[in-house]
């Protein structure tokens, strides 16, 4: 896979929850869960399945930092 985004988190799909038009795809990345909201069409086109390896790719113009 070639992509310009540098924030790629490799993990395993743990759940796919389809709604009317949007799916929530949960990816376990080293014990932490990242949830992506993507279209149902994208889930079908990528043939996503629970247990499959996948990347969470973060592309944002701003990243916030917080502390306790």
mmCIF file of the N, C-alpha and C atoms, coordinates in Angstrom:
data_MODEL
# 
_entry.id   MODEL 
# 
loop_
_atom_site.group_PDB 
_atom_site.id 
_atom_site.type_symbol 
_atom_site.label_atom_id 
_atom_site.label_alt_id 
_atom_site.label_comp_id 
_atom_site.label_asym_id 
_atom_site.label_entity_id 
_atom_site.label_seq_id 
_atom_site.pdbx_PDB_ins_code 
_atom_site.Cartn_x 
_atom_site.Cartn_y 
_atom_site.Cartn_z 
_atom_site.occupancy 
_atom_site.B_iso_or_equiv 
_atom_site.pdbx_formal_charge 
_atom_site.auth_seq_id 
_atom_site.auth_comp_id 
_atom_site.auth_asym_id 
_atom_site.auth_atom_id 
_atom_site.pdbx_PDB_model_num 
ATOM 1   N N  . UNK A 1 1  ? 0.850   -1.166  0.000  1.00 0.00 ? 1  UNK A N  1 
ATOM 2   C CA . UNK A 1 1  ? 0.000   0.000   0.000  1.00 0.00 ? 1  UNK A CA 1 
ATOM 3   C C  . UNK A 1 1  ? 0.895   1.229   0.000  1.00 0.00 ? 1  UNK A C  1 
ATOM 4   N N  . UNK A 1 2  ? 0.621   2.162   -0.875 1.00 0.00 ? 2  UNK A N  1 
ATOM 5   C CA . UNK A 1 2  ? 1.320   3.437   -0.882 1.00 0.00 ? 2  UNK A CA 1 
ATOM 6   C C  . UNK A 1 2  ? 0.292   4.524   -0.601 1.00 0.00 ? 2  UNK A C  1 
ATOM 7   N N  . UNK A 1 3  ? 0.611   5.360   0.389  1.00 0.00 ? 3  UNK A N  1 
ATOM 8   C CA . UNK A 1 3  ? -0.296  6.443   0.766  1.00 0.00 ? 3  UNK A CA 1 
ATOM 9   C C  . UNK A 1 3  ? 0.544   7.551   1.379  1.00 0.00 ? 3  UNK A C  1 
ATOM 10  N N  . UNK A 1 4  ? 0.122   8.795   1.211  1.00 0.00 ? 4  UNK A N  1 
ATOM 11  C CA . UNK A 1 4  ? 0.916   9.919   1.697  1.00 0.00 ? 4  UNK A CA 1 
ATOM 12  C C  . UNK A 1 4  ? 0.813   10.130  3.204  1.00 0.00 ? 4  UNK A C  1 
ATOM 13  N N  . UNK A 1 5  ? -0.255  9.672   3.835  1.00 0.00 ? 5  UNK A N  1 
ATOM 14  C CA . UNK A 1 5  ? -0.422  9.866   5.278  1.00 0.00 ? 5  UNK A CA 1 
ATOM 15  C C  . UNK A 1 5  ? 0.660   9.109   6.034  1.00 0.00 ? 5  UNK A C  1 
ATOM 16  N N  . UNK A 1 6  ? 1.246   9.744   7.026  1.00 0.00 ? 6  UNK A N  1 
ATOM 17  C CA . UNK A 1 6  ? 2.308   9.116   7.808  1.00 0.00 ? 6  UNK A CA 1 
ATOM 18  C C  . UNK A 1 6  ? 1.783   8.467   9.089  1.00 0.00 ? 6  UNK A C  1 
ATOM 19  N N  . UNK A 1 7  ? 0.576   8.795   9.473  1.00 0.00 ? 7  UNK A N  1 
ATOM 20  C CA . UNK A 1 7  ? 0.006   8.262   10.702 1.00 0.00 ? 7  UNK A CA 1 
ATOM 21  C C  . UNK A 1 7  ? -0.810  7.018   10.397 1.00 0.00 ? 7  UNK A C  1 
ATOM 22  N N  . UNK A 1 8  ? -0.108  5.904   10.203 1.00 0.00 ? 8  UNK A N  1 
ATOM 23  C CA . UNK A 1 8  ? -0.743  4.620   9.900  1.00 0.00 ? 8  UNK A CA 1 
ATOM 24  C C  . UNK A 1 8  ? -0.585  3.713   11.101 1.00 0.00 ? 8  UNK A C  1 
ATOM 25  N N  . UNK A 1 9  ? -1.696  3.213   11.585 1.00 0.00 ? 9  UNK A N  1 
ATOM 26  C CA . UNK A 1 9  ? -1.685  2.338   12.749 1.00 0.00 ? 9  UNK A CA 1 
ATOM 27  C C  . UNK A 1 9  ? -2.192  0.971   12.325 1.00 0.00 ? 9  UNK A C  1 
ATOM 28  N N  . UNK A 1 10 ? -1.300  -0.019  12.313 1.00 0.00 ? 10 UNK A N  1 
ATOM 29  C CA . UNK A 1 10 ? -1.698  -1.362  11.889 1.00 0.00 ? 10 UNK A CA 1 
ATOM 30  C C  . UNK A 1 10 ? -2.324  -2.105  13.057 1.00 0.00 ? 10 UNK A C  1 
ATOM 31  N N  . UNK A 1 11 ? -3.427  -2.780  12.764 1.00 0.00 ? 11 UNK A N  1 
ATOM 32  C CA . UNK A 1 11 ? -4.105  -3.536  13.797 1.00 0.00 ? 11 UNK A CA 1 
ATOM 33  C C  . UNK A 1 11 ? -4.998  -4.598  13.201 1.00 0.00 ? 11 UNK A C  1 
ATOM 34  N N  . UNK A 1 12 ? -5.941  -5.056  14.031 1.00 0.00 ? 12 UNK A N  1 
ATOM 35  C CA . UNK A 1 12 ? -6.867  -6.110  13.618 1.00 0.00 ? 12 UNK A CA 1 
ATOM 36  C C  . UNK A 1 12 ? -8.290  -5.623  13.850 1.00 0.00 ? 12 UNK A C  1 
ATOM 37  N N  . UNK A 1 13 ? -9.169  -5.842  12.867 1.00 0.00 ? 13 UNK A N  1 
ATOM 38  C CA . UNK A 1 13 ? -10.572 -5.443  12.989 1.00 0.00 ? 13 UNK A CA 1 
ATOM 39  C C  . UNK A 1 13 ? -11.238 -6.331  14.034 1.00 0.00 ? 13 UNK A C  1 
ATOM 40  N N  . UNK A 1 14 ? -11.854 -5.679  15.037 1.00 0.00 ? 14 UNK A N  1 
ATOM 41  C CA . UNK A 1 14 ? -12.522 -6.421  16.107 1.00 0.00 ? 14 UNK A CA 1 
ATOM 42  C C  . UNK A 1 14 ? -14.041 -6.360  15.998 1.00 0.00 ? 14 UNK A C  1 
ATOM 43  N N  . UNK A 1 15 ? -14.572 -5.355  15.296 1.00 0.00 ? 15 UNK A N  1 
ATOM 44  C CA . UNK A 1 15 ? -16.029 -5.238  15.154 1.00 0.00 ? 15 UNK A CA 1 
ATOM 45  C C  . UNK A 1 15 ? -16.363 -4.333  13.980 1.00 0.00 ? 15 UNK A C  1 
ATOM 46  N N  . UNK A 1 16 ? -17.466 -4.653  13.317 1.00 0.00 ? 16 UNK A N  1 
ATOM 47  C CA . UNK A 1 16 ? -18.026 -3.808  12.257 1.00 0.00 ? 16 UNK A CA 1 
ATOM 48  C C  . UNK A 1 16 ? -19.508 -3.682  12.560 1.00 0.00 ? 16 UNK A C  1 
ATOM 49  N N  . UNK A 1 17 ? -19.958 -2.451  12.809 1.00 0.00 ? 17 UNK A N  1 
ATOM 50  C CA . UNK A 1 17 ? -21.357 -2.211  13.118 1.00 0.00 ? 17 UNK A CA 1 
ATOM 51  C C  . UNK A 1 17 ? -21.944 -1.330  12.018 1.00 0.00 ? 17 UNK A C  1 
ATOM 52  N N  . UNK A 1 18 ? -22.838 -1.914  11.214 1.00 0.00 ? 18 UNK A N  1 
ATOM 53  C CA . UNK A 1 18 ? -23.440 -1.168  10.111 1.00 0.00 ? 18 UNK A CA 1 
ATOM 54  C C  . UNK A 1 18 ? -24.690 -0.441  10.572 1.00 0.00 ? 18 UNK A C  1 
ATOM 55  N N  . UNK A 1 19 ? -24.800 0.810   10.154 1.00 0.00 ? 19 UNK A N  1 
ATOM 56  C CA . UNK A 1 19 ? -26.000 1.594   10.372 1.00 0.00 ? 19 UNK A CA 1 
ATOM 57  C C  . UNK A 1 19 ? -26.723 1.756   9.054  1.00 0.00 ? 19 UNK A C  1 
ATOM 58  N N  . UNK A 1 20 ? -27.595 2.754   8.954  1.00 0.00 ? 20 UNK A N  1 
ATOM 59  C CA . UNK A 1 20 ? -28.366 2.979   7.736  1.00 0.00 ? 20 UNK A CA 1 
ATOM 60  C C  . UNK A 1 20 ? -27.458 3.309   6.545  1.00 0.00 ? 20 UNK A C  1 
ATOM 61  N N  . UNK A 1 21 ? -26.453 4.152   6.777  1.00 0.00 ? 21 UNK A N  1 
ATOM 62  C CA . UNK A 1 21 ? -25.552 4.550   5.688  1.00 0.00 ? 21 UNK A CA 1 
ATOM 63  C C  . UNK A 1 21 ? -24.078 4.467   6.078  1.00 0.00 ? 21 UNK A C  1 
ATOM 64  N N  . UNK A 1 22 ? -23.803 4.449   7.386  1.00 0.00 ? 22 UNK A N  1 
ATOM 65  C CA . UNK A 1 22 ? -22.434 4.511   7.888  1.00 0.00 ? 22 UNK A CA 1 
ATOM 66  C C  . UNK A 1 22 ? -22.135 3.317   8.777  1.00 0.00 ? 22 UNK A C  1 
ATOM 67  N N  . UNK A 1 23 ? -20.914 2.834   8.689  1.00 0.00 ? 23 UNK A N  1 
ATOM 68  C CA . UNK A 1 23 ? -20.448 1.743   9.546  1.00 0.00 ? 23 UNK A CA 1 
ATOM 69  C C  . UNK A 1 23 ? -19.401 2.255   10.513 1.00 0.00 ? 23 UNK A C  1 
ATOM 70  N N  . UNK A 1 24 ? -19.362 1.660   11.700 1.00 0.00 ? 24 UNK A N  1 
ATOM 71  C CA . UNK A 1 24 ? -18.286 1.909   12.651 1.00 0.00 ? 24 UNK A CA 1 
ATOM 72  C C  . UNK A 1 24 ? -17.400 0.676   12.648 1.00 0.00 ? 24 UNK A C  1 
ATOM 73  N N  . UNK A 1 25 ? -16.140 0.887   12.316 1.00 0.00 ? 25 UNK A N  1 
ATOM 74  C CA . UNK A 1 25 ? -15.169 -0.195  12.241 1.00 0.00 ? 25 UNK A CA 1 
ATOM 75  C C  . UNK A 1 25 ? -14.184 -0.010  13.385 1.00 0.00 ? 25 UNK A C  1 
ATOM 76  N N  . UNK A 1 26 ? -14.123 -0.994  14.269 1.00 0.00 ? 26 UNK A N  1 
ATOM 77  C CA . UNK A 1 26 ? -13.225 -0.941  15.419 1.00 0.00 ? 26 UNK A CA 1 
ATOM 78  C C  . UNK A 1 26 ? -11.971 -1.748  15.103 1.00 0.00 ? 26 UNK A C  1 
ATOM 79  N N  . UNK A 1 27 ? -10.810 -1.123  15.341 1.00 0.00 ? 27 UNK A N  1 
ATOM 80  C CA . UNK A 1 27 ? -9.525  -1.756  15.066 1.00 0.00 ? 27 UNK A CA 1 
ATOM 81  C C  . UNK A 1 27 ? -8.703  -1.756  16.345 1.00 0.00 ? 27 UNK A C  1 
ATOM 82  N N  . UNK A 1 28 ? -8.246  -2.937  16.754 1.00 0.00 ? 28 UNK A N  1 
ATOM 83  C CA . UNK A 1 28 ? -7.360  -3.056  17.909 1.00 0.00 ? 28 UNK A CA 1 
ATOM 84  C C  . UNK A 1 28 ? -5.943  -2.767  17.440 1.00 0.00 ? 28 UNK A C  1 
ATOM 85  N N  . UNK A 1 29 ? -5.339  -1.746  18.040 1.00 0.00 ? 29 UNK A N  1 
ATOM 86  C CA . UNK A 1 29 ? -3.980  -1.349  17.698 1.00 0.00 ? 29 UNK A CA 1 
ATOM 87  C C  . UNK A 1 29 ? -3.143  -1.467  18.975 1.00 0.00 ? 29 UNK A C  1 
ATOM 88  N N  . UNK A 1 30 ? -2.490  -2.581  19.139 1.00 0.00 ? 30 UNK A N  1 
ATOM 89  C CA . UNK A 1 30 ? -1.633  -2.773  20.297 1.00 0.00 ? 30 UNK A CA 1 
ATOM 90  C C  . UNK A 1 30 ? -2.351  -2.654  21.629 1.00 0.00 ? 30 UNK A C  1 
ATOM 91  N N  . UNK A 1 31 ? -3.583  -3.112  21.703 1.00 0.00 ? 31 UNK A N  1 
ATOM 92  C CA . UNK A 1 31 ? -4.341  -3.060  22.940 1.00 0.00 ? 31 UNK A CA 1 
ATOM 93  C C  . UNK A 1 31 ? -5.235  -1.849  23.083 1.00 0.00 ? 31 UNK A C  1 
ATOM 94  N N  . UNK A 1 32 ? -5.102  -0.877  22.205 1.00 0.00 ? 32 UNK A N  1 
ATOM 95  C CA . UNK A 1 32 ? -5.991  0.287   22.177 1.00 0.00 ? 32 UNK A CA 1 
ATOM 96  C C  . UNK A 1 32 ? -6.927  0.154   20.988 1.00 0.00 ? 32 UNK A C  1 
ATOM 97  N N  . UNK A 1 33 ? -8.134  0.695   21.132 1.00 0.00 ? 33 UNK A N  1 
ATOM 98  C CA . UNK A 1 33 ? -9.113  0.600   20.056 1.00 0.00 ? 33 UNK A CA 1 
ATOM 99  C C  . UNK A 1 33 ? -9.261  1.930   19.347 1.00 0.00 ? 33 UNK A C  1 
ATOM 100 N N  . UNK A 1 34 ? -9.192  1.879   18.026 1.00 0.00 ? 34 UNK A N  1 
ATOM 101 C CA . UNK A 1 34 ? -9.462  3.031   17.172 1.00 0.00 ? 34 UNK A CA 1 
ATOM 102 C C  . UNK A 1 34 ? -10.751 2.720   16.427 1.00 0.00 ? 34 UNK A C  1 
ATOM 103 N N  . UNK A 1 35 ? -11.689 3.660   16.422 1.00 0.00 ? 35 UNK A N  1 
ATOM 104 C CA . UNK A 1 35 ? -12.957 3.467   15.722 1.00 0.00 ? 35 UNK A CA 1 
ATOM 105 C C  . UNK A 1 35 ? -13.035 4.425   14.547 1.00 0.00 ? 35 UNK A C  1 
ATOM 106 N N  . UNK A 1 36 ? -13.309 3.876   13.368 1.00 0.00 ? 36 UNK A N  1 
ATOM 107 C CA . UNK A 1 36 ? -13.462 4.679   12.159 1.00 0.00 ? 36 UNK A CA 1 
ATOM 108 C C  . UNK A 1 36 ? -14.918 4.649   11.720 1.00 0.00 ? 36 UNK A C  1 
ATOM 109 N N  . UNK A 1 37 ? -15.438 5.794   11.314 1.00 0.00 ? 37 UNK A N  1 
ATOM 110 C CA . UNK A 1 37 ? -16.776 5.873   10.728 1.00 0.00 ? 37 UNK A CA 1 
ATOM 111 C C  . UNK A 1 37 ? -16.600 6.002   9.224  1.00 0.00 ? 37 UNK A C  1 
ATOM 112 N N  . UNK A 1 38 ? -17.015 4.972   8.497  1.00 0.00 ? 38 UNK A N  1 
ATOM 113 C CA . UNK A 1 38 ? -16.899 4.983   7.042  1.00 0.00 ? 38 UNK A CA 1 
ATOM 114 C C  . UNK A 1 38 ? -18.230 4.537   6.442  1.00 0.00 ? 38 UNK A C  1 
ATOM 115 N N  . UNK A 1 39 ? -18.405 4.753   5.162  1.00 0.00 ? 39 UNK A N  1 
ATOM 116 C CA . UNK A 1 39 ? -19.662 4.380   4.530  1.00 0.00 ? 39 UNK A CA 1 
ATOM 117 C C  . UNK A 1 39 ? -19.808 2.868   4.455  1.00 0.00 ? 39 UNK A C  1 
ATOM 118 N N  . UNK A 1 40 ? -21.046 2.420   4.443  1.00 0.00 ? 40 UNK A N  1 
ATOM 119 C CA . UNK A 1 40 ? -21.314 0.994   4.241  1.00 0.00 ? 40 UNK A CA 1 
ATOM 120 C C  . UNK A 1 40 ? -20.741 0.534   2.906  1.00 0.00 ? 40 UNK A C  1 
ATOM 121 N N  . UNK A 1 41 ? -20.814 1.398   1.917  1.00 0.00 ? 41 UNK A N  1 
ATOM 122 C CA . UNK A 1 41 ? -20.281 1.075   0.590  1.00 0.00 ? 41 UNK A CA 1 
ATOM 123 C C  . UNK A 1 41 ? -18.776 0.795   0.668  1.00 0.00 ? 41 UNK A C  1 
ATOM 124 N N  . UNK A 1 42 ? -18.041 1.591   1.459  1.00 0.00 ? 42 UNK A N  1 
ATOM 125 C CA . UNK A 1 42 ? -16.601 1.383   1.602  1.00 0.00 ? 42 UNK A CA 1 
ATOM 126 C C  . UNK A 1 42 ? -16.312 0.045   2.280  1.00 0.00 ? 42 UNK A C  1 
ATOM 127 N N  . UNK A 1 43 ? -17.113 -0.307  3.298  1.00 0.00 ? 43 UNK A N  1 
ATOM 128 C CA . UNK A 1 43 ? -16.944 -1.606  3.968  1.00 0.00 ? 43 UNK A CA 1 
ATOM 129 C C  . UNK A 1 43 ? -17.110 -2.727  2.955  1.00 0.00 ? 43 UNK A C  1 
ATOM 130 N N  . UNK A 1 44 ? -18.137 -2.624  2.115  1.00 0.00 ? 44 UNK A N  1 
ATOM 131 C CA . UNK A 1 44 ? -18.398 -3.661  1.117  1.00 0.00 ? 44 UNK A CA 1 
ATOM 132 C C  . UNK A 1 44 ? -17.307 -3.702  0.051  1.00 0.00 ? 44 UNK A C  1 
ATOM 133 N N  . UNK A 1 45 ? -16.879 -2.532  -0.441 1.00 0.00 ? 45 UNK A N  1 
ATOM 134 C CA . UNK A 1 45 ? -15.855 -2.485  -1.485 1.00 0.00 ? 45 UNK A CA 1 
ATOM 135 C C  . UNK A 1 45 ? -14.522 -3.045  -0.994 1.00 0.00 ? 45 UNK A C  1 
ATOM 136 N N  . UNK A 1 46 ? -14.188 -2.783  0.273  1.00 0.00 ? 46 UNK A N  1 
ATOM 137 C CA . UNK A 1 46 ? -12.935 -3.289  0.834  1.00 0.00 ? 46 UNK A CA 1 
ATOM 138 C C  . UNK A 1 46 ? -13.076 -4.713  1.354  1.00 0.00 ? 46 UNK A C  1 
ATOM 139 N N  . UNK A 1 47 ? -14.302 -5.228  1.358  1.00 0.00 ? 47 UNK A N  1 
ATOM 140 C CA . UNK A 1 47 ? -14.599 -6.585  1.851  1.00 0.00 ? 47 UNK A CA 1 
ATOM 141 C C  . UNK A 1 47 ? -14.057 -6.770  3.265  1.00 0.00 ? 47 UNK A C  1 
ATOM 142 N N  . UNK A 1 48 ? -14.320 -5.791  4.127  1.00 0.00 ? 48 UNK A N  1 
ATOM 143 C CA . UNK A 1 48 ? -13.814 -5.836  5.490  1.00 0.00 ? 48 UNK A CA 1 
ATOM 144 C C  . UNK A 1 48 ? -14.508 -6.934  6.285  1.00 0.00 ? 48 UNK A C  1 
ATOM 145 N N  . UNK A 1 49 ? -13.731 -7.626  7.109  1.00 0.00 ? 49 UNK A N  1 
ATOM 146 C CA . UNK A 1 49 ? -14.236 -8.715  7.941  1.00 0.00 ? 49 UNK A CA 1 
ATOM 147 C C  . UNK A 1 49 ? -13.587 -8.634  9.323  1.00 0.00 ? 49 UNK A C  1 
ATOM 148 N N  . UNK A 1 50 ? -14.310 -9.024  10.346 1.00 0.00 ? 50 UNK A N  1 
ATOM 149 C CA . UNK A 1 50 ? -13.750 -9.111  11.692 1.00 0.00 ? 50 UNK A CA 1 
ATOM 150 C C  . UNK A 1 50 ? -12.604 -10.119 11.675 1.00 0.00 ? 50 UNK A C  1 
ATOM 151 N N  . UNK A 1 51 ? -11.507 -9.783  12.342 1.00 0.00 ? 51 UNK A N  1 
ATOM 152 C CA . UNK A 1 51 ? -10.330 -10.637 12.388 1.00 0.00 ? 51 UNK A CA 1 
ATOM 153 C C  . UNK A 1 51 ? -9.288  -10.300 11.338 1.00 0.00 ? 51 UNK A C  1 
ATOM 154 N N  . UNK A 1 52 ? -9.661  -9.488  10.380 1.00 0.00 ? 52 UNK A N  1 
ATOM 155 C CA . UNK A 1 52 ? -8.761  -9.120  9.288  1.00 0.00 ? 52 UNK A CA 1 
ATOM 156 C C  . UNK A 1 52 ? -7.779  -8.042  9.755  1.00 0.00 ? 52 UNK A C  1 
ATOM 157 N N  . UNK A 1 53 ? -6.532  -8.114  9.288  1.00 0.00 ? 53 UNK A N  1 
ATOM 158 C CA . UNK A 1 53 ? -5.568  -7.038  9.520  1.00 0.00 ? 53 UNK A CA 1 
ATOM 159 C C  . UNK A 1 53 ? -5.986  -5.829  8.709  1.00 0.00 ? 53 UNK A C  1 
ATOM 160 N N  . UNK A 1 54 ? -5.807  -4.643  9.287  1.00 0.00 ? 54 UNK A N  1 
ATOM 161 C CA . UNK A 1 54 ? -6.174  -3.403  8.606  1.00 0.00 ? 54 UNK A CA 1 
ATOM 162 C C  . UNK A 1 54 ? -5.371  -2.255  9.201  1.00 0.00 ? 54 UNK A C  1 
ATOM 163 N N  . UNK A 1 55 ? -5.360  -1.152  8.518  1.00 0.00 ? 55 UNK A N  1 
ATOM 164 C CA . UNK A 1 55 ? -4.692  0.056   8.993  1.00 0.00 ? 55 UNK A CA 1 
ATOM 165 C C  . UNK A 1 55 ? -5.726  1.110   9.346  1.00 0.00 ? 55 UNK A C  1 
ATOM 166 N N  . UNK A 1 56 ? -5.527  1.775   10.475 1.00 0.00 ? 56 UNK A N  1 
ATOM 167 C CA . UNK A 1 56 ? -6.249  3.000   10.786 1.00 0.00 ? 56 UNK A CA 1 
ATOM 168 C C  . UNK A 1 56 ? -5.324  4.110   10.311 1.00 0.00 ? 56 UNK A C  1 
ATOM 169 N N  . UNK A 1 57 ? -5.773  4.897   9.358  1.00 0.00 ? 57 UNK A N  1 
ATOM 170 C CA . UNK A 1 57 ? -4.946  5.947   8.770  1.00 0.00 ? 57 UNK A CA 1 
ATOM 171 C C  . UNK A 1 57 ? -5.532  7.288   9.176  1.00 0.00 ? 57 UNK A C  1 
ATOM 172 N N  . UNK A 1 58 ? -4.712  8.081   9.881  1.00 0.00 ? 58 UNK A N  1 
ATOM 173 C CA . UNK A 1 58 ? -5.180  9.362   10.408 1.00 0.00 ? 58 UNK A CA 1 
ATOM 174 C C  . UNK A 1 58 ? -4.595  10.476  9.559  1.00 0.00 ? 58 UNK A C  1 
ATOM 175 N N  . UNK A 1 59 ? -5.462  11.265  8.986  1.00 0.00 ? 59 UNK A N  1 
ATOM 176 C CA . UNK A 1 59 ? -5.045  12.421  8.199  1.00 0.00 ? 59 UNK A CA 1 
ATOM 177 C C  . UNK A 1 59 ? -5.850  13.615  8.692  1.00 0.00 ? 59 UNK A C  1 
ATOM 178 N N  . UNK A 1 60 ? -5.207  14.510  9.395  1.00 0.00 ? 60 UNK A N  1 
ATOM 179 C CA . UNK A 1 60 ? -5.911  15.640  9.974  1.00 0.00 ? 60 UNK A CA 1 
ATOM 180 C C  . UNK A 1 60 ? -5.062  16.899  9.861  1.00 0.00 ? 60 UNK A C  1 
ATOM 181 N N  . UNK A 1 61 ? -5.727  18.030  9.798  1.00 0.00 ? 61 UNK A N  1 
ATOM 182 C CA . UNK A 1 61 ? -4.992  19.301  9.736  1.00 0.00 ? 61 UNK A CA 1 
ATOM 183 C C  . UNK A 1 61 ? -4.569  19.750  11.130 1.00 0.00 ? 61 UNK A C  1 
ATOM 184 N N  . UNK A 1 62 ? -5.249  19.263  12.173 1.00 0.00 ? 62 UNK A N  1 
ATOM 185 C CA . UNK A 1 62 ? -4.922  19.634  13.548 1.00 0.00 ? 62 UNK A CA 1 
ATOM 186 C C  . UNK A 1 62 ? -4.883  18.389  14.416 1.00 0.00 ? 62 UNK A C  1 
ATOM 187 N N  . UNK A 1 63 ? -3.921  18.360  15.324 1.00 0.00 ? 63 UNK A N  1 
ATOM 188 C CA . UNK A 1 63 ? -3.855  17.312  16.321 1.00 0.00 ? 63 UNK A CA 1 
ATOM 189 C C  . UNK A 1 63 ? -3.783  18.001  17.676 1.00 0.00 ? 63 UNK A C  1 
ATOM 190 N N  . UNK A 1 64 ? -4.683  17.615  18.571 1.00 0.00 ? 64 UNK A N  1 
ATOM 191 C CA . UNK A 1 64 ? -4.716  18.222  19.901 1.00 0.00 ? 64 UNK A CA 1 
ATOM 192 C C  . UNK A 1 64 ? -3.942  17.352  20.883 1.00 0.00 ? 64 UNK A C  1 
ATOM 193 N N  . UNK A 1 65 ? -3.363  17.965  21.888 1.00 0.00 ? 65 UNK A N  1 
ATOM 194 C CA . UNK A 1 65 ? -2.650  17.261  22.935 1.00 0.00 ? 65 UNK A CA 1 
ATOM 195 C C  . UNK A 1 65 ? -3.290  17.632  24.265 1.00 0.00 ? 65 UNK A C  1 
ATOM 196 N N  . UNK A 1 66 ? -3.530  16.643  25.125 1.00 0.00 ? 66 UNK A N  1 
ATOM 197 C CA . UNK A 1 66 ? -4.109  16.911  26.436 1.00 0.00 ? 66 UNK A CA 1 
ATOM 198 C C  . UNK A 1 66 ? -3.289  16.233  27.516 1.00 0.00 ? 66 UNK A C  1 
ATOM 199 N N  . UNK A 1 67 ? -3.369  16.767  28.721 1.00 0.00 ? 67 UNK A N  1 
ATOM 200 C CA . UNK A 1 67 ? -2.704  16.170  29.873 1.00 0.00 ? 67 UNK A CA 1 
ATOM 201 C C  . UNK A 1 67 ? -3.659  16.153  31.047 1.00 0.00 ? 67 UNK A C  1 
ATOM 202 N N  . UNK A 1 68 ? -3.358  15.321  32.048 1.00 0.00 ? 68 UNK A N  1 
ATOM 203 C CA . UNK A 1 68 ? -4.155  15.292  33.275 1.00 0.00 ? 68 UNK A CA 1 
ATOM 204 C C  . UNK A 1 68 ? -3.782  16.437  34.174 1.00 0.00 ? 68 UNK A C  1 
# 
